[in-house]
């Protein structure tokens, strides 16, 4: 049975959780401090159809942990770069790891690059995750990037403020942001690289002040051309904060 490679799914997960928001007047939507650690409960479901017939379904539950492990410099970036190590653990499945590089410049937070296990890929232009000033209705171009034959064009939109209920607690007045993207190019499957006829990524995230992402809902839809016909893949993910451990500067949430 055809399966979209784990590295592709992992990459889109990296994108989603690297969507870091900039600081507000009295709060930081996504704090970047060495030592910060977020733990999430996660669920993922996937359905694969070939020629309109369902050929596979999968549902998984697990744990996602993100750590800000160090701060450094890169020659092409005139500000400090934070290195975030990310680990997904599924029950009865192998642990998946990746790394993202993030920097703040002029009040906006940028994604510099990502490593899903095959080496660091630095974006031609940093992705603008959230501009310096955020307000309801704001729309912007996140950026275009490529990975392993796929091209992704991303847009962002601020939907406003909303409470978010998580296993940790209910966070009030979270910044709700939606990211949408179109995909084209080639996707890696065990049988080789296959052309994408159409692809769409839709991510909604809730950022709690001084904590960061506390809730995320994601959907990835792909139509892939194969020798047996059109393969459609729909993957949905849900992430909810279970625990936040602060680093050196921000107190723990009650």
C-alpha positions as CSV (number, residue, x, y, z in Angstrom):
1,X,0.0,0.0,0.0
2,X,1.2,3.5,-0.9
3,X,2.1,5.6,2.2
4,X,3.3,9.2,2.4
5,X,6.7,9.1,3.9
6,X,7.1,9.9,7.6
7,X,9.6,12.6,6.8
8,X,7.0,14.5,4.7
9,X,4.4,14.4,7.5
10,X,7.1,15.3,10.1
11,X,8.1,18.3,8.0
12,X,4.6,19.8,7.9
13,X,4.4,19.3,11.6
14,X,7.6,21.2,12.0
15,X,6.2,24.0,9.9
16,X,3.1,24.2,12.0
17,X,4.9,24.3,15.4
18,X,7.4,26.8,14.1
19,X,4.7,29.3,13.4
20,X,5.9,31.6,16.2
21,X,4.2,34.8,17.0
22,X,5.8,38.1,17.9
23,X,5.5,40.0,21.2
24,X,2.6,42.2,22.1
25,X,2.9,45.4,24.2
26,X,2.9,43.6,27.6
27,X,3.2,39.9,26.6
28,X,5.1,37.6,24.4
29,X,3.0,35.4,22.3
30,X,5.8,32.9,21.8
31,X,8.6,33.2,24.3
32,X,12.0,32.1,23.1
33,X,14.3,31.5,26.0
34,X,16.9,28.7,26.4
35,X,15.4,26.1,28.7
36,X,11.8,26.5,27.8
37,X,10.1,23.2,27.3
38,X,6.5,22.4,26.1
39,X,4.9,19.0,26.3
40,X,1.7,18.2,24.3
41,X,-0.8,15.4,24.0
42,X,-1.2,14.6,20.3
43,X,-3.5,12.6,18.1
44,X,-3.2,11.9,14.4
45,X,-5.5,10.3,11.9
46,X,-4.8,9.5,8.3
47,X,-6.9,8.1,5.5
48,X,-5.6,7.0,2.1
49,X,-7.7,6.5,-1.0
50,X,-6.6,5.1,-4.4
51,X,-8.9,5.7,-7.3
52,X,-11.7,6.7,-4.9
53,X,-11.4,3.5,-2.8
54,X,-10.1,3.6,0.8
55,X,-7.0,1.5,1.0
56,X,-5.8,2.5,4.5
57,X,-6.7,4.2,7.7
58,X,-4.6,4.9,10.8
59,X,-5.1,6.6,14.1
60,X,-2.4,7.3,16.6
61,X,-2.0,9.0,20.0
62,X,1.2,10.1,21.5
63,X,3.3,12.9,23.0
64,X,5.2,15.8,21.5
65,X,8.0,17.6,23.4
66,X,9.6,20.8,22.2
67,X,12.8,22.3,23.8
68,X,14.7,25.5,23.3
69,X,18.1,23.9,23.6
70,X,20.5,26.7,22.7
71,X,21.0,30.2,21.3
72,X,23.7,31.1,18.8
73,X,24.6,33.1,15.7
74,X,24.6,32.5,12.0
75,X,26.5,34.6,9.5
76,X,23.5,35.3,7.4
77,X,21.2,36.4,10.3
78,X,22.1,39.6,12.2
79,X,20.3,38.5,15.4
80,X,20.5,35.6,17.8
81,X,19.1,32.3,16.5
82,X,17.3,29.9,18.8
83,X,17.6,26.1,18.2
84,X,14.5,24.1,19.0
85,X,14.6,20.4,19.3
86,X,11.4,18.6,18.7
87,X,10.4,15.0,19.5
88,X,7.2,13.1,18.7
89,X,6.7,9.7,20.5
90,X,3.9,7.4,19.4
91,X,2.7,4.4,21.4
92,X,4.3,1.3,19.8
93,X,6.1,3.3,17.1
94,X,9.5,4.8,16.5
95,X,10.3,8.2,18.0
96,X,10.5,11.0,15.4
97,X,12.8,14.0,15.8
98,X,13.4,17.3,14.0
99,X,15.0,20.7,14.6
100,X,13.9,24.2,13.7
101,X,15.9,27.5,13.8
102,X,14.0,30.6,14.8
103,X,15.0,34.3,15.2
104,X,13.3,37.5,16.2
105,X,14.0,40.6,14.1
106,X,12.3,44.0,14.4
107,X,9.6,42.5,16.6
108,X,8.7,39.8,14.1
109,X,9.7,36.1,14.6
110,X,11.1,34.3,11.6
111,X,11.8,30.7,10.8
112,X,15.3,30.4,9.4
113,X,15.5,26.7,8.6
114,X,14.4,23.1,9.4
115,X,16.1,19.7,9.7
116,X,13.8,16.7,9.6
117,X,16.7,14.2,9.8
118,X,18.3,14.6,6.4
119,X,20.3,17.7,7.2
120,X,19.6,21.4,7.8
121,X,17.7,23.2,5.0
122,X,18.0,27.0,5.3
123,X,15.1,28.9,3.6
124,X,16.1,31.2,0.7
125,X,14.1,33.9,2.6
126,X,13.2,33.5,6.2
127,X,9.5,32.7,6.8
128,X,7.6,35.6,8.4
129,X,5.6,33.7,11.0
130,X,3.9,36.8,12.4
131,X,4.7,40.4,11.7
132,X,5.8,42.9,14.4
133,X,2.3,44.3,15.0
134,X,-0.7,41.9,15.2
135,X,-4.4,42.8,15.1
136,X,-7.6,41.1,14.2
137,X,-8.0,40.6,10.5
138,X,-4.3,41.0,9.7
139,X,-3.3,38.9,6.7
140,X,0.3,38.5,5.4
141,X,2.5,36.3,3.2
142,X,4.4,33.9,5.4
143,X,6.7,32.9,2.5
144,X,7.6,30.2,0.0
145,X,10.0,27.3,0.7
146,X,11.0,24.0,-0.7
147,X,11.9,20.6,0.8
148,X,12.8,17.4,-0.9
149,X,11.0,18.2,-4.2
150,X,8.0,19.9,-2.6
151,X,7.2,23.6,-3.0
152,X,5.0,25.2,-0.3
153,X,3.5,28.7,-0.4
154,X,2.1,29.9,2.9
155,X,-0.3,32.7,4.0
156,X,-1.2,33.8,7.5
157,X,-4.2,35.5,9.1
158,X,-5.0,36.7,12.6
159,X,-8.5,35.6,13.6
160,X,-8.7,37.4,16.9
161,X,-8.6,36.4,20.6
162,X,-10.2,33.3,22.0
163,X,-10.0,31.0,25.1
164,X,-8.3,27.7,24.6
165,X,-9.0,24.6,26.7
166,X,-6.1,22.2,27.2
167,X,-5.1,19.4,29.6
168,X,-2.9,21.9,31.4
169,X,-5.7,24.4,32.0
170,X,-7.9,26.8,30.1
171,X,-5.9,29.7,28.7
172,X,-7.8,33.0,28.3
173,X,-7.5,35.5,25.4
174,X,-5.2,33.5,23.3
175,X,-4.2,34.8,19.9
176,X,-5.9,32.7,17.3
177,X,-4.0,32.4,14.0
178,X,-4.7,30.5,10.8
179,X,-2.1,29.4,8.3
180,X,-3.0,28.1,4.8
181,X,-0.7,26.8,2.2
182,X,-0.6,25.2,-1.3
183,X,1.7,22.4,-2.3
184,X,3.2,21.4,-5.6
185,X,6.1,19.3,-6.9
186,X,7.1,15.7,-6.0
187,X,6.3,13.8,-2.8
188,X,8.4,10.9,-1.5
189,X,6.7,7.5,-0.9
190,X,8.3,4.1,-0.5
191,X,7.8,3.4,-4.2
192,X,9.7,6.6,-5.2
193,X,8.9,10.2,-6.0
194,X,5.4,11.0,-7.3
195,X,3.9,14.2,-8.7
196,X,1.5,16.1,-6.6
197,X,-1.7,17.1,-8.5
198,X,-2.9,19.3,-5.7
199,X,-2.1,19.9,-2.1
200,X,-3.4,22.0,0.8
201,X,-2.2,22.7,4.3
202,X,-4.6,24.3,6.9
203,X,-3.4,25.0,10.4
204,X,-5.1,26.9,13.2
205,X,-3.2,27.6,16.4
206,X,-3.9,29.3,19.7
207,X,-1.0,31.3,21.4
208,X,-1.3,32.0,25.1
209,X,0.6,35.1,26.3
210,X,4.0,34.3,27.8
211,X,3.5,30.6,27.1
212,X,3.2,30.1,23.3
213,X,1.3,27.6,21.3
214,X,-1.2,25.8,23.6
215,X,-3.5,24.3,21.0
216,X,-3.2,23.4,17.4
217,X,-5.5,21.8,14.8
218,X,-3.9,20.8,11.4
219,X,-5.1,19.2,8.2
220,X,-3.0,18.2,5.2
221,X,-4.7,17.1,2.0
222,X,-2.7,15.7,-1.0
223,X,-3.7,14.3,-4.4
224,X,-0.8,12.3,-5.8
225,X,-0.6,10.8,-9.3
226,X,0.4,7.1,-9.3
227,X,0.5,4.4,-11.9
228,X,-2.7,2.9,-10.3
229,X,-4.6,6.2,-10.4
230,X,-5.0,9.3,-8.1
231,X,-4.0,8.7,-4.5
232,X,-5.6,11.0,-2.0
233,X,-4.2,11.4,1.5
234,X,-5.8,13.3,4.3
235,X,-3.9,13.7,7.6
236,X,-5.3,15.5,10.6
237,X,-3.5,16.3,13.8
238,X,-4.5,17.8,17.1
239,X,-2.0,19.0,19.7
240,X,-3.0,20.3,23.2
241,X,-0.6,21.6,25.9
242,X,-0.1,19.2,28.8
243,X,2.8,20.9,30.5
244,X,5.0,24.0,30.2
245,X,8.3,24.3,31.9
246,X,9.8,27.8,31.8
247,X,13.5,28.6,31.2
248,X,15.4,31.4,32.7
249,X,13.1,34.4,32.5
250,X,9.4,33.6,32.4
251,X,7.5,32.3,35.5
252,X,5.4,29.1,35.2
253,X,1.7,29.5,34.5
254,X,-0.6,28.7,37.4
